[in-house]
Amino acid sequence: MTVTTPKFPTPNPLFPKRQQVVTREDWLMRILLGLGTLWLLVGVVLPLFPMIGRSFFDPNGNWIGLANYVKYLTTPSLVSAFFNSFFIGAMSMMIAVGLAFLYAYALTRTQMPGKLAFRVLGMLPLYIPPLAHAIGLIYLFGNKGLVTTGFLGVFPKWDIGLYGPVGIIIGEVLYCFPQALVIMITALSLTDARLYEAAEVLGSTPLKTFFTVTLPSVKYGLISALFVCFTLAFTDFGVPKVVGGNFNVLATDIYKQVIGQQNFSMGATVSVFLLVPTVIAFVVDRIIQRRQTALVSAKAVPLQPKSHPPLDWLMFGFCALVAGFTIAVLLVIIFASLVKVWPYDLTLGFKNYDFSTVGGGGYRAFWNSIRMSFYTAIVGTVAVFMGAYLVEKGRGMKWLRSANYFLSTLPLALPGLVLGLSYVFFFNNKIWWIPFTKIAIYNPFNGIYGTMAILVLCNVIHFYTVCFLTANTALKQIDPEFEAVSASMRVPFYKTFWRVTVPLSLPAILEIGIYYFVNAMITISAIVFLYPPSLPLAAVAIVNMDDAGDIAAAAAMSTLVVLTSIGVRILYWLFTRGLQQRSQAWLQR
């Protein structure tokens, strides 16, 4: 006799299926997640619509369809700016990533001396505004620069033709290099030594091992570095503004259209041309990263670089050249800020630090930048970490958490100029007209326009993605059992968050705070359209001084910004070292 088992057995009425109970804490997390998603929509997505819509109107507000785009594409000087930007982005990307790869290889795969010092010096450009990079290049390679004049007649003269693509590319390489270096150090550090041992046993040459083992293991990091550097160089405003000369790029075209000609419609049109390539690069990078698989297994053996004196000293020389050039740019900025009249009177003093005779706002602008950076660090750290926590540790509402994650990564694709200009169109209008209707609604966010609040919001959104991914990575490393045990013991999630999650994630939280402060201190592109006359800022003051020909005063302000950023980083390390040791004491047990 054959007994058949039903394919879909009927449930036993004595043991009904247990329904998942949604607690008050779950509802609170869902409400917070919804508010966080709405906040990202307001900060990231919604401002883009009025900016893009403005490109279909003339300066008087009349609908003209695609006329602005046709005018742009049929004006040779405007079209050339797009190709110039693409050329600058591609060249800067290849040079910066190539240098960063070799530099990171020297730090992770050789036994060269001075690794710690070179690692610190490699990150030095992070604390220097792009505008300051360009000013340093002027004092080195400009018409009266040290190199151009042969160090004031001591050595042969050498004119590299700074003003134009050469100067822009050098400045962008300086700007992009540390960004690529961070990615490449991480990629080259995650390597399984067994792969190299197998290659050695099989008799593979070092060159073949490099192409068959090293490059494949870092290909995803390499691709990310390429896209990041291209986006940064393609969209940067500071360097082309100072050393671009007659070589127009999209970023400076936007500035000229909006500030110079007050043509916001054409400025919005150029912004779309600036936005499209960066969005494409962002999407392609995301698609490629999804294909990434784990290259380091749980049984992996960390690679310990072997001593190879010829290679070690060759890499030492290379790193010394790269770090030396970075130091030279910084030192010449500081030196020029102290010189009385460059290059005729090299008497040192603090005359250039008296900003009362130049425009830009002087020390009031400097202190405003410190305030703005401090507020950005506080607000941004709280917003980022709470958002990452709700996405990573939240329960239920998977579709909303996925949407929040996508919105959190989107700012990486938005150039600073585009974000700032879109905020002008979105927050400045007191009413919003619904397209193709005569219906208007009140803008509830208009009150923050022209205040410190909109500057802080713009900076928080501008640098949101890097900080969010940092927080998300830190939260992934915390075992979910903490939340599971807390839930089983009926401990509210906010107590677990404050007593367990925050202490374990404290290093990442502190890094996010200092990242926000430093970047808000040196950024220019995102806020150049937003700052009100009553709130001058240091980075904008550098632009205004450069426009007025007060290069020495601009160098002095740049020096203040650089020394402040570096000083805050040092103080941050001194004051938080003990705090981190106490919060991470469990790791030593």
C-alpha positions, 0 to 999 in steps of 0.5 A: 500500500502506497501512502502519498503525502499532500504537496500542500498540507493543511495547517493544524488549527491547534497550532496556527501560524505565528504572526509577526508582532510589530512593536512600538519600537518598530513603528518608531524606527519606521517613522524615523526611516520615513522622515530620513528618506523624506529629508534625503528627497528634499536635500538630493532629488527635489532641488534638481527638478526646478534647476532642470526645468529652468533650462527650458525657459529664457532669462525672462521666464518665457517657455522656449523648450530646447532652445537653450540646448540648441544654442549651446550645441551650436555655439563653438566656444560653448561646445568646446568647454564640454570637450575641454572638461572631458579632456581635463577629466580623462588626463587628470584621472589617468595621471592621478590614479597611476601615481596613486597606484604606485604610491600605494604599492610602495606603502603596502607591498615594499619594505621601503623606509619611512612608510608612516611619514609617506602615508601622512604626506600622501594625504596632505592635499586633502587639507588644501583647497583646490584654489590654494593648489592653483595659487601655489602653482602660480608662485611656482610656475606662473609668469613670476614663479620660482621655477619660471624665473630660475629661482630668481635667476639662480638656475636656468628659467623654465616656463611650462605654460601654466595658464591653460590645460597644463596648469589645470591638469597639474592642479587636478592631479594634486586634488584627486591624488589623495582620493585615489590613494585612499582607495588604492591602499585599501584595495592593495591591503586586501590580498591573499598571500597564498596566491603569490606563493602559488605563483612563485611555486609555478615559476611565474616571473614578477612581471607575470605575477603582477598582471595575473595576480596583483591587477586582477585582485585590485581591479574593482578598486582601480575602477572606483578610483578612475571614476572618482578622479574623473568626476572630481576633475571633470566638475572641479571649479577652483583650479580652472578658475585660477589657472585656466586662462582662456581655456574654458571648462563647464564649471567656469562656464556655469560661474560666468553665466550665473555670476558674470551675466546673471543668465540663470537659464543658460547656467542651468543648461550648462549644469545639465551638461555637467551633470549627465557625464557624472551620473553616467559614471556613477551608474556604470561604477555601481553596476561594476561594483555589484559584480564584485565578489569576495577576493579574500576568504576567511582562510586567507593569509595576510601578505607580508612584503619581502625586502627587495633593496633595489625595488624598496629604494626605487619606490622610496625615491618615487614617493619622495618626489611625489610627497616633495612636490606636494610639500613644495606647493604648500610651503610656497603658499605659506612663503608667498603669504609672508613676502612683502611684494613678490618677487621684488621685495622678499622681506618676510612679515604679516602684511598680507594677513591684514585683510582690511585693505582687500575684499572678501570679508577678511577674518569675519569670513574665516570665522564664519567658515569655522562656524559653518564647518563645526555645524556641518560636522555636528549635523552631518555626523548625526544625520549620517550615522542615524540614517546608516543605522536605520538602513542597516539595523532596521526591521521590516520596510525593506523597500524603504531601506533600499530606497534610502540607501540609493538616495544616500549614494546619489550625492556622489554623482552630483557636482558641487556647482550643480547642487548649489545652483539647484538649491538656489532655484529650489529654496529661493522661490517663496512659491512653487508653480506646478508645471502646466497648471496655474496652481501654486503652493507655498514653499515651506523651506524658503525661510532657510535661504540666505542663512547659515542653515542652507550652507550647512545643509548643502555641505552635509548633502554634498559629502553625504555619500562617503560618510554614509558608506563609512558608517554603513561599513562600520555597522556591518561589522557589528554582529546582529546578535546584539540587536536580537538579544536586546529585542528578546529581552524587550530592551528598546532599540534606542537603548541598544543604540546608545549603549552598544552601537555607538561605543562600538562605532565610535572610531567611524563616528569621529572620522565622519565628523573630522571628514565633514569639518575639513571638507566644509572648510575647504570647499567652494563649488557647492556654496559659491552661489548660496552664501549671502553678503552677510555671511562671507566665507574663507573659500569664497574670499579666496576667489574674490581676492584672486578676481581682484588681483590680490594674490598675496592676500589670497595666499594668506587666506589659503594658509589660514584655511590649510593650517586650521584644517591640519590643526583641527585634525591634530587636536582631534587626534590628541583629544579623542585618542583616550576616548577611542581607547576606552570605547574600544577596550573590549578589543584588548580582552 
